[in-house]
């Protein structure tokens, strides 16, 4: 796929700023760049609006939303979002899909939500969830640190007779758990490479709780819970400027009809609801979610699944306060979480999502060792054998293992572009599923001199209905299609008429396939007829404009 910039490395803040500024300056009729918020460290959380301004205002067209990097270390997601922006603009005018999409729709992109956190992730050895600012810090334990100065925080194995690990006798580079009868031998504790902080004297080691514990994807109003129930959720919903800015942006653009939210990793496409079982959601919504997710499977080869039913391992104390749930369960917007990059499958040990596993510890260790083997063979620059190190507290230890950032959490750079290209293909297909108003016909028949019967048929040619979901109807956030007619003197009918919702073709009922025939049982109610009696002079023009915030604008005129 042709792009302006290379996708062979991970962009830091300055490169994202440079590339987005380039697009805004070189494609002024297609691209608008704004600072959605200024972060605590003074960086911009950028928001991009892509549409052909010559074919209408951005809010007058169906909208679709894309973001990435709500978690600081999940930088693949920001690269995928940047790739979609790049591809759409670079190929506008030469590629029919790009051209039609930006002529008829508005694409909104916030490529990097956790701006400050991602900068720390990219330029230091540290990992973090969302923000590089303290949140309920605790003292004590082994604090992650790059001891040997190689730029990576690896694994530290500490010899101790109390250790739960031993060297794999069949593969000395790997570790296995001690068996219950392992009474003799050399044993180890495994901790992240780091220093001992605030030793309490009881000789029991532990990993220090992360001080940078904020989780932006637990800070949204839907299902928000305080810290005792949901770690990292923040002191109240949208308490982080970055998350509040995202919520405000979505609310300020009511034409948004779908959302793709970028994360890593696992190779899965998650659809809501995430705070309750899928069978509690309207069945028509779930049918649509599955159909759109299937397009993601075709393009990315990822596994589609419902968040609550298949992704949540704990369905009592489940994760909540997520952006996708807020979009769907508060606003009625179909929202997907894309978990990019699936190293486990590449290593031949895919995770069995949605299966209640009783031997997960054993399987997880097998998977880890298989991934380690894959890294050695496919990304050896990110692997280090066990190397002796004289620790200031523990004495002789060994440091080794792979660079988690560039192998498990994100793909090695030489595999990044492929991930981005597959996602852009899905994004385009998802965006094309939005509702789309059209004037099917607009005619007039003279009933008597100067008196005309004017007939309008307005339709929705999109896949999704104008209300997007039945959840939106339940929430009473669906907005009606409106038709406004101008010109002449209206004798019968209203100048402004509320039509209500128009179904998309996703609601067409098909089957049963009796006697081998393919059958449409009932077409979706996607069209509506309106009629007026209008008194007008010969040559007078009658104009109609139909609008709906998710489905855009359609208009027509006739001269009597």
C-alpha positions in Angstrom: 0.0 0.0 0.0 1.4 3.3 -1.1 2.2 5.8 1.8 4.1 9.0 2.1 6.1 8.0 5.1 7.8 4.8 6.1 6.3 2.4 8.7 9.5 0.6 9.5 10.0 2.0 13.0 7.9 3.5 15.9 7.2 7.2 15.7 7.9 9.3 18.8 6.0 12.6 19.5 8.1 14.8 17.3 7.7 12.5 14.3 3.9 12.2 14.7 3.8 16.0 15.0 5.9 16.4 11.9 4.0 13.9 9.8 0.5 15.3 10.8 1.7 18.8 10.2 2.9 17.8 6.7 -0.5 16.4 5.8 -2.4 19.4 7.1 -0.1 21.8 5.1 0.0 19.7 1.9 -3.7 18.5 1.9 -5.5 21.6 3.2 -8.8 20.7 1.5 -8.8 17.2 3.0 -7.0 17.4 6.4 -7.6 19.5 9.5 -5.2 19.1 12.4 -6.0 20.3 15.9 -4.6 20.0 19.4 -7.4 18.0 21.2 -5.7 18.8 24.5 -2.4 19.8 26.0 -0.9 17.1 28.2 0.6 17.7 31.7 4.1 17.7 30.1 3.1 20.3 27.4 2.6 18.0 24.4 -0.4 18.0 22.1 -2.9 15.2 21.9 -3.5 15.6 18.2 -6.9 15.0 16.5 -7.2 14.8 12.7 -10.3 15.4 10.6 -10.2 13.9 7.1 -12.8 14.8 4.6 -13.1 16.7 1.3 -14.1 20.1 2.4 -15.3 21.0 -1.1 -18.1 18.3 -0.9 -19.5 19.5 2.4 -18.8 20.4 6.0 -17.3 17.6 8.1 -20.4 17.3 10.3 -22.7 17.1 7.4 -21.4 13.7 6.4 -21.4 10.3 8.1 -18.5 10.1 10.5 -16.2 7.3 11.7 -13.7 7.4 14.6 -10.2 5.8 15.0 -7.7 6.0 17.7 -4.6 4.4 19.2 -2.2 4.2 22.1 -4.6 4.7 25.0 -2.1 2.5 26.7 1.4 4.0 26.6 3.2 0.9 25.5 0.8 -0.2 22.8 2.5 1.9 20.2 1.5 -0.4 17.3 -2.0 1.0 17.6 -0.7 4.6 17.0 1.2 3.4 14.0 -1.9 1.7 12.6 -3.9 4.9 13.0 -1.1 6.9 11.4 -1.0 4.5 8.5 -4.7 4.9 7.8 -4.3 8.7 7.8 -1.3 8.4 5.5 -2.8 6.0 3.0 -6.1 7.9 2.7 -4.4 11.2 2.0 -1.5 9.9 -0.1 -3.9 8.0 -2.4 -6.7 10.5 -2.7 -7.4 11.3 -6.3 -5.6 8.2 -7.6 -7.5 5.5 -5.7 -11.2 5.3 -6.1 -11.8 3.9 -2.6 -9.8 6.7 -0.9 -11.4 9.4 -3.1 -15.0 8.3 -2.6 -14.5 7.8 1.1 -13.2 11.3 1.8 -15.7 12.8 -0.6 -18.7 11.3 1.1 -17.6 10.7 4.7 -15.6 12.2 7.6 -12.8 10.2 9.3 -11.7 11.3 12.7 -8.4 10.1 14.1 -6.7 10.6 17.4 -3.5 8.5 16.7 -2.0 8.7 20.2 -4.0 9.3 23.3 -1.4 8.6 26.0 1.1 11.1 24.6 3.4 11.6 27.6 3.4 8.0 28.6 4.3 6.8 25.1 7.2 9.2 25.0 8.5 7.7 28.2 8.0 4.2 26.8 9.8 4.9 23.5 12.8 6.8 25.0 13.5 5.0 28.3 13.8 1.3 29.3 10.6 1.6 31.3 7.2 0.1 30.6 4.0 1.7 31.9 0.2 1.4 31.5 -0.9 4.9 30.4 0.7 7.9 32.1 4.2 8.6 33.5 2.8 10.3 36.6 2.5 8.8 40.1 -0.8 7.3 41.1 -1.2 5.8 44.6 2.5 4.8 44.8 3.6 2.3 47.3 7.1 1.7 48.7 8.9 -1.6 48.9 10.0 -4.4 46.5 12.1 -4.8 43.5 11.8 -1.7 41.3 12.3 -2.2 37.6 15.6 -0.6 36.3 18.0 -1.2 33.5 21.0 -2.3 35.6 23.5 -3.1 32.9 22.7 -0.1 30.7 21.7 -2.0 27.5 18.5 0.0 27.2 16.2 -2.9 28.1 14.7 -4.1 31.4 15.0 -7.9 31.1 14.5 -10.8 33.6 16.7 -11.2 36.6 17.2 -14.7 38.0 18.3 -14.7 41.6 19.7 -18.0 43.1 18.0 -19.0 46.3 17.1 -22.3 48.0 13.6 -20.9 48.4 13.1 -20.3 44.6 10.2 -21.7 42.7 12.1 -22.0 39.5 14.9 -24.2 38.1 16.8 -24.4 34.8 15.2 -26.6 32.2 17.5 -29.6 32.0 16.5 -30.1 28.4 17.1 -26.4 27.4 19.4 -24.5 29.7 18.2 -21.2 28.4 14.7 -21.8 29.6 13.2 -22.0 33.1 10.7 -24.4 34.5 8.8 -24.6 37.7 10.1 -26.9 40.5 8.2 -30.1 40.9 6.9 -31.0 44.4 9.7 -33.4 44.9 12.5 -31.1 43.8 14.4 -31.0 47.1 18.0 -30.9 45.8 19.6 -28.6 43.3 20.0 -25.0 42.4 16.8 -22.9 42.4 15.9 -19.4 41.5 13.5 -16.5 41.9 12.6 -14.6 38.8 12.0 -10.9 38.9 12.3 -8.0 36.6 15.8 -6.5 36.3 16.0 -3.9 39.0 17.0 -2.6 42.4 15.8 -3.5 45.9 13.8 -0.7 47.3 12.8 -0.2 51.0 13.8 -3.7 52.2 11.5 -4.5 55.2 13.8 -7.1 56.7 11.6 -10.2 56.4 13.6 -11.6 53.5 10.4 -12.1 51.4 10.9 -10.6 48.0 8.2 -9.1 45.9 7.9 -7.0 42.8 7.3 -3.3 43.6 3.8 -2.1 42.7 4.0 0.2 39.6 3.9 3.9 40.7 2.7 4.8 37.2 -0.5 2.9 37.7 -3.1 5.0 35.9 -5.1 3.1 33.3 -6.8 5.4 30.9 -9.0 2.6 29.6 -10.6 2.3 33.1 -11.4 6.0 33.4 -14.5 6.3 31.2 -17.9 6.7 32.8 -19.5 3.4 31.7 -18.8 0.9 34.5 -16.3 3.1 36.2 -15.3 1.8 39.7 -13.1 3.2 42.4 -9.6 1.8 43.1 -10.6 -0.9 45.5 -12.6 -2.5 42.7 -10.8 -1.4 39.6 -7.1 -0.6 39.8 -5.9 2.3 37.7 -9.3 3.8 37.3 -8.4 7.3 38.5 -10.0 9.4 41.3 -13.3 9.9 39.3 -14.5 9.2 35.7 -12.6 11.3 33.1 -10.3 12.6 35.8 -7.4 12.4 33.3 -7.1 15.3 30.8 -6.3 12.9 28.0 -9.4 10.8 28.5 -11.7 13.8 29.1 -10.4 15.2 25.8 -11.3 12.0 24.0 -14.8 11.9 25.4 -15.4 15.6 24.7 -14.1 15.0 21.1 -16.6 12.2 20.5 -19.4 14.2 22.0 -18.5 17.2 19.9 -18.8 15.2 16.7 -22.3 13.7 16.8 -21.9 12.3 13.3 -19.6 9.5 14.5 -21.3 6.2 13.8 -18.6 3.7 14.5 -15.3 3.5 16.4 -12.1 1.4 16.2 -10.0 1.6 19.3 -6.4 0.4 19.0 -4.5 -1.7 21.5 -2.0 -4.5 21.7 -1.7 -7.4 21.9 -3.3 -10.8 21.2 -4.6 -10.8 17.7 -8.3 -10.4 18.6 -11.2 -8.1 17.7 -13.4 -7.4 20.7 -16.9 -6.1 20.5 -19.2 -5.0 23.3 -20.9 -5.2 25.6 -18.1 -5.7 28.1 -19.9 -5.2 31.4 -22.6 -7.8 30.8 -23.2 -10.9 28.7 -23.8 -10.6 25.0 -27.2 -12.2 25.3 -28.4 -9.2 27.3 -27.7 -6.9 24.3 -30.2 -6.5 21.5 -29.8 -9.5 19.2 -29.8 -7.3 16.1 -26.8 -5.4 17.5 -24.8 -8.6 18.2 -25.6 -9.8 14.7 -24.1 -6.6 13.2 -21.1 -6.7 15.6 -20.3 -10.2 14.4 -20.6 -9.3 10.7 -18.3 -6.3 11.0 -15.8 -8.2 13.1 -15.8 -10.9 10.5 -14.4 -8.3 8.0 -11.6 -7.7 10.6 -10.9 -11.5 10.6 -10.7 -11.5 6.9 -8.2 -8.6 6.8 -6.2 -9.2 9.9 -6.7 -12.9 10.6 -7.7 -12.1 14.1 -10.3 -13.8 16.2 -13.6 -11.9 16.8 -15.2 -12.3 20.3 -17.5 -10.6 22.7 -15.6 -8.8 25.5 -17.6 -10.1 28.4 -18.4 -13.6 27.3 -15.0 -14.6 25.9 -12.3 -12.1 26.9 -13.0 -11.5 30.6 -11.6 -14.4 32.6 -13.3 -13.0 35.8 -16.9 -12.3 35.1 -17.6 -11.0 38.6 -14.7 -8.6 39.2 -14.2 -7.8 35.5 -12.4 -4.9 34.0 -14.6 -1.9 33.4 -14.6 1.8 32.6 -13.5 1.2 29.1 -13.9 3.5 26.1 -15.6 0.9 23.9 -18.3 0.2 26.5 -18.8 4.0 26.9 -19.3 4.4 23.2 -21.8 1.5 22.9 -23.5 1.5 26.3 -23.9 5.2 26.7 -23.9 6.5 23.1 -25.2 3.5 21.1 -22.1 3.6 18.8 -20.7 0.3 17.6 -17.1 0.2 18.9 -14.4 -2.4 18.5 -11.2 -2.9 20.4 -8.4 -4.1 18.1 -5.7 -6.1 19.9 -2.9 -5.9 17.4 0.0 -8.3 17.1 -0.3 -12.0 17.9 3.2 -13.4 18.7 1.7 -16.5 20.4 0.1 -17.7 17.2 3.3 -16.9 15.2 5.2 -19.1 17.7 2.7 -21.9 17.1 1.0 -21.8 20.5 -2.2 -19.7 20.0 -4.2 -18.6 23.1 -7.6 -20.3 23.3 -9.7 -17.3 24.0 -13.1 -17.9 25.6 -12.1 -21.3 27.0 -12.1 -21.8 30.7 -8.7 -23.4 31.2 -7.7 -25.5 34.3 -4.1 -26.0 33.3 -3.3 -22.4 32.3 -0.1 -22.1 34.3 1.4 -25.1 32.4 0.1 -23.8 29.1 1.4 -20.3 29.8 4.9 -21.6 30.5 4.9 -23.7 27.3 3.7 -20.7 25.4 6.4 -18.4 27.0 9.1 -20.8 26.0 7.8 -21.2 22.5 7.7 -17.4 22.2 11.3 -17.2 23.5 12.3 -19.7 20.8 10.5 -17.7 18.1 12.2 -14.5 19.2 15.7 -16.2 19.1 15.0 -17.3 15.5 13.1 -14.3 14.1 14.2 -11.3 16.1 17.5 -12.2 17.6 18.4 -8.6 18.1 15.9 -8.5 20.8 17.2 -11.5 22.7 20.0 -11.8 25.3 21.3 -15.0 26.8 21.7 -15.2 30.6 24.6 -12.9 31.6 26.2 -12.7 35.0 25.7 -9.4 36.9 27.0 -8.4 40.3 23.9 -7.0 42.0 24.5 -4.4 44.7 22.0 -6.1 47.0 21.6 -9.8 45.8 25.2 -10.4 44.8 25.7 -12.7 41.8 22.6 -12.8 39.6 22.0 -13.3 35.9 20.1 -11.0 33.5 18.6 -12.2 30.3 15.6 -12.8 28.1 13.9 -10.8 25.4 12.9 -7.2 24.9 9.3 -7.4 25.8 8.5 -4.1 24.2 9.5 -5.1 20.7 8.5 -8.8 20.7 5.5 -9.5 22.9 3.8 -6.1 23.3 4.6 -4.9 19.8 6.0 -6.5 16.6 9.7 -6.2 15.6 10.0 -3.2 13.3 10.4 -5.3 10.2 6.9 -6.7 10.8 5.2 -3.5 11.7 4.2 -2.3 8.2 2.3 -5.5 7.5 0.3 -5.1 10.6 -0.6 -1.5 9.7 -1.6 -2.4 6.2 -4.0 -5.1 7.2 -5.6 -2.8 9.8 -6.1 0.0 7.2 -7.9 -2.4 5.0 -10.3 -3.3 7.8 -10.7 0.4 8.8 -11.8 1.3 5.3 -14.3 -1.5 5.2 -15.7 -0.7 8.6 -16.1 3.0 7.7 -18.0 2.1 4.6 -20.6 0.3 6.8 -21.9 3.6 8.2 -25.5 4.7 7.4 -25.8 7.0 4.4 -28.8 9.1 3.5 -29.9 9.5 -0.1 -32.8 11.1 -1.9 -34.2 8.2 -3.9 -36.6 10.4 -5.8 -38.1 13.9 -5.7 -41.0 14.5 -8.1 -43.9 16.8 -8.7 -47.2 16.4 -10.4 -49.5 19.3 -11.2 -53.0 18.5 -9.8 -54.6 21.7 -11.0 -53.2 25.0 -12.2 -50.5 26.1 -9.8 -51.1 23.3 -7.3 -48.5 20.5 -7.3 -48.3 17.2 -5.4 -44.6 16.9 -4.4 -43.3 13.5 -3.5 -40.1 12.6 -1.8 -38.6 9.2 -1.2 -35.7 9.3 1.2 -33.6 6.3 2.0 -30.6 4.9 3.9 -28.3 3.0 1.6 -25.8 2.1 4.4 -25.3 -1.1 6.2 -26.1 0.3 9.6 -29.5 1.9 10.5 -29.5 5.6 11.1 -29.9 4.9 14.8 -26.8 2.7 14.5 -28.0 0.2 17.2 -31.1 -0.9 19.1 -29.1 0.0 22.2 -29.3 3.6 21.1 -33.1 3.4 20.9 -33.1 1.9 24.4 -30.9 4.7 25.6 -33.1 7.3 23.8 -30.1 8.8 22.1 -31.2 8.0 18.5 -32.0 11.1 16.5 -34.6 11.2 13.8 -34.2 11.7 10.1 -35.5 15.1 9.2 -36.8 16.5 5.9 -37.1 20.3 5.3 -38.8 21.6 2.1 -38.5 25.1 0.8 -40.1 27.0 -2.0 -43.7 27.8 -2.9 -46.6 27.9 -0.4 -47.2 24.7 1.5 -50.9 23.8 1.4 -50.6 20.3 2.9 -47.7 18.8 4.9 -45.1 20.3 7.2 -42.1 22.4 6.2 -40.0 20.3 8.6 -40.9 16.6 9.0 -39.3 14.1 11.4 -39.2 10.7 9.7 -37.7 8.7 12.6 -35.2 6.0 12.0 -34.4 4.3 8.7 -33.0 0.8 8.8 -29.9 -0.2 6.9 -29.6 -3.3 4.8 -28.2 -5.1 7.9 -31.8 -5.3 9.0 -33.1 -7.1 5.9 -34.4 -10.5 6.9 -33.2 -13.4 4.8 -34.2 -17.1 4.6 -35.4 -19.7 5.1 -33.8 -21.2 2.0 -36.7 -23.4 1.2 -36.3 -26.0 -1.6 -32.8 -24.7 -2.3 -33.9 -21.1 -3.1 -32.3 -18.0 -1.7 -35.0 -15.9 -0.1 -35.4 -12.4 1.2 -38.2 -12.7 3.7 -38.5 -8.9 4.3 -36.5 -6.0 3.1 -35.3 -3.5 5.7 -37.6 -0.5 6.2 -34.9 1.7 4.8 -37.0 4.2 2.8 -39.7 6.7 3.6 -42.2 8.5 1.4 -43.4 12.0 2.1 -45.9 14.1 0.2 -46.9 17.8 0.1 -49.3 19.9 -1.7 -47.5 23.1 -2.8 -48.8 26.2 -4.6 -46.1 27.6 -6.8 -45.7 29.7 -9.9 -44.3 28.1 -13.1 -40.5 28.0 -13.1 -40.4 28.2 -9.3 -37.8 25.9 -7.6 -38.7 23.5 -4.7 -35.7 22.4 -2.6 -35.6 19.6 -0.1 -32.8 18.8 2.4 -32.8 15.6 4.4 -30.5 15.3 7.4 -29.6 12.9 10.2 -26.5 13.3 12.4 -25.1 9.8 11.8 -26.2 9.4 8.2 -25.3 12.8 6.8 -27.1 15.0 4.4 -29.0 14.4 1.1 -30.8 17.1 -0.9 -32.5 17.6 -4.2 -34.5 20.2 -6.1 -37.1 20.4 -8.9 -38.3 23.2 -11.0 -42.0 23.3 -11.4 
